[in-house]
């Protein structure tokens, strides 16, 4: 070994030891928590106590409940939830009340009240079987009723359409109903296309 290296060797060893000590100290300072004693375990461990917040959320009463009749109950049933991929996207499986189901009391209809036989509301573009049933529960069964809706009526009915909210304005139901109520099939076809 050269005399110069032999002279510097103690300083090199001291420098390496200081470097190791510095790394150890930095790792201790960066440690976030210390585990002291036995922990109670994770709330997800087998046999662990339930988290109080989660149990409180489970036990809390529903904050909002909206009952729009038997069709809504049928639409939210397990039968609809289990509908296959080939089910009609709008209607899902049949949600019309079946024989023996209690007949829901109709909600007061927007002006004017239905007079005469019900129209085939499915002629209105964007109105499928489920929406027709929902409107029937609200007392709406004729084109002239929809044609007479004011902006306030549209908002009131739209608020009861659940996941179909916004369809009245977007699909222009009032304009379509005015043409269909007047029997203007050619005007309807020009503006909205051929009917089914």
C-alpha positions in Angstrom: 0.0 0.0 0.0 1.3 3.4 -0.8 2.2 5.7 2.1 -0.3 8.3 1.0 -3.2 5.7 0.9 -2.2 4.4 4.3 -2.2 7.9 5.7 -5.8 8.6 4.2 -7.3 5.2 5.1 -8.5 6.2 8.6 -10.2 9.3 7.2 -11.9 7.2 4.5 -13.2 4.6 7.1 -14.5 7.4 9.3 -16.2 9.0 6.3 -17.9 5.7 5.3 -19.1 5.2 8.9 -20.5 8.7 9.0 -22.3 8.1 5.7 -23.9 4.9 7.1 -24.9 6.7 10.3 -26.4 9.6 8.3 -28.5 7.1 6.1 -29.7 5.3 9.3 -30.7 8.6 10.9 -32.6 9.8 7.8 -34.5 6.5 7.6 -35.5 6.8 11.3 -36.7 10.4 10.9 -38.8 9.5 7.8 -40.7 6.8 9.6 -44.3 7.9 10.0 -45.5 5.8 12.9 -44.3 3.4 15.5 -46.3 0.3 16.4 -46.4 0.0 20.2 -47.7 -3.2 21.7 -50.5 -5.4 20.2 -52.9 -3.7 17.8 -56.7 -4.4 17.7 -56.4 -5.5 14.1 -58.0 -4.2 11.0 -61.8 -3.7 10.9 -61.9 -6.1 8.0 -60.2 -8.9 9.9 -62.3 -12.0 10.8 -64.0 -11.4 14.1 -63.1 -7.7 14.3 -65.5 -5.1 15.6 -67.5 -3.2 13.0 -66.5 0.3 12.2 -68.9 2.6 14.1 -69.2 5.0 11.2 -70.1 2.3 8.7 -72.7 0.8 11.1 -74.2 4.2 11.7 -74.6 4.7 7.9 -76.2 1.3 7.5 -78.6 2.0 10.4 -79.5 5.5 9.3 -83.0 6.0 7.9 -83.4 6.8 4.2 -83.0 10.6 3.7 -85.3 10.8 0.6 -88.1 8.5 -0.4 -90.2 9.0 -3.4 -93.1 6.7 -4.2 -94.5 7.1 -7.7 -96.7 4.0 -7.6 -96.7 0.3 -8.6 -94.7 0.8 -11.8 -91.9 2.4 -9.9 -91.9 -0.5 -7.4 -91.9 -3.0 -10.3 -89.2 -1.1 -12.1 -87.0 -1.3 -9.0 -87.6 -5.0 -8.4 -85.1 -7.8 -8.6 -86.8 -9.0 -11.8 -85.8 -5.8 -13.6 -82.3 -5.8 -12.0 -81.7 -9.3 -13.3 -82.9 -8.4 -16.9 -80.5 -9.7 -19.5 -78.4 -7.7 -22.0 -81.1 -8.2 -24.6 -83.8 -6.4 -22.6 -85.2 -3.2 -24.1 -82.9 -0.5 -22.8 -85.7 1.9 -22.1 -88.4 -0.4 -21.0 -86.3 -3.2 -19.4 -88.5 -6.1 -18.7 -92.2 -5.6 -18.3 -92.9 -3.3 -15.4 -96.6 -3.0 -16.0 -98.7 -4.0 -13.0 -99.7 -7.6 -13.1 -103.1 -9.1 -12.3 -103.5 -9.1 -8.5 -101.2 -6.1 -8.0 -102.9 -3.3 -6.1 -104.1 -0.5 -8.4 -102.3 2.7 -7.5 -104.2 5.8 -6.9 -103.6 8.3 -9.7 -101.7 11.5 -9.0 -103.6 14.6 -10.1 -102.9 15.2 -13.8 -101.5 18.4 -15.2 -104.1 20.5 -17.0 -106.3 19.6 -18.8 -107.7 16.4 -17.5 -108.0 13.4 -19.9 -111.3 13.4 -21.7 -112.2 10.4 -23.8 -110.2 7.4 -24.8 -106.5 7.2 -24.2 -104.2 7.9 -27.1 -101.2 5.7 -28.1 -98.6 7.9 -26.5 -95.8 5.7 -27.9 -96.3 7.6 -31.2 -94.4 10.4 -29.6 -90.7 10.0 -30.4 -88.8 9.2 -27.2 -91.8 7.8 -25.3 -91.5 4.0 -24.8 -93.6 1.6 -22.8 -92.1 2.4 -19.4 -92.6 6.2 -19.9 -96.2 5.6 -21.1 -96.9 3.6 -18.0 -95.3 6.3 -15.8 -97.4 9.0 -17.4 -100.5 6.9 -17.0 -99.8 6.7 -13.3 -99.7 10.5 -13.3 -103.0 10.6 -15.1 -101.6 11.6 -18.5 -103.0 9.4 -21.3 -103.8 11.8 -24.2 -101.9 13.9 -26.7 -104.0 17.0 -25.9 -102.9 16.9 -22.3 -99.2 16.9 -23.2 -99.9 19.5 -25.9 -101.4 21.8 -23.2 -98.4 21.6 -20.8 -96.9 24.9 -19.7 -93.3 25.2 -18.7 -94.3 24.7 -15.1 -96.2 21.5 -16.0 -93.2 20.2 -17.9 -91.0 20.8 -14.8 -93.5 19.2 -12.5 -93.8 16.0 -14.6 -90.1 15.9 -15.5 -89.3 15.9 -11.8 -91.3 12.6 -11.5 -89.6 10.8 -14.4 -86.5 9.7 -12.4 -83.8 8.5 -14.7 -85.7 9.8 -17.7 -85.6 13.4 -16.5 -85.0 15.9 -19.3 -86.6 13.7 -22.0 -89.7 16.0 -22.3 -87.7 19.0 -23.5 -84.9 17.1 -25.3 -87.4 15.0 -27.3 -89.9 17.8 -27.8 -92.9 16.0 -26.5 -95.1 19.1 -26.3 -94.5 20.0 -29.9 -95.0 16.4 -31.1 -98.2 16.1 -29.0 -99.6 19.3 -30.5 -99.2 17.9 -34.1 -100.6 14.5 -33.1 -103.5 16.0 -31.1 -104.5 18.1 -34.2 -104.3 15.0 -36.4 -101.5 16.6 -38.5 -99.7 13.5 -39.6 -98.0 15.2 -42.6 -96.7 18.0 -40.4 -95.5 15.5 -37.8 -93.7 13.4 -40.5 -92.1 16.5 -41.9 -90.8 17.7 -38.6 -90.2 14.5 -36.7 -90.0 11.8 -39.3 -92.3 8.8 -40.1 -94.2 7.4 -37.2 -93.8 3.7 -36.3 
